[in-house]
């Protein structure tokens, strides 16, 4: 079973993430997932996650309940 983690408002660094509104982005790793709420620009947020060089393998990323990474072939 994987652990689900949701950072609190006090842990967030972007002031926009501390205001209501926006989307929820869930990043699923092999052993845990992290749920970020109040994301105003989901594309920029996801690109930052993918480009920051995290050594943990990302299995999937969701915006709400829609899987956006990895993309399905067209």
Secondary structure, 3 states (H helix, E strand, C coil): CCEEECCCHHHCCCHHHHCCCCEEEEEEECCEEEEEEEECCHHHHHHHHHHCCCCCCEEEEEECCEEEECCCCC
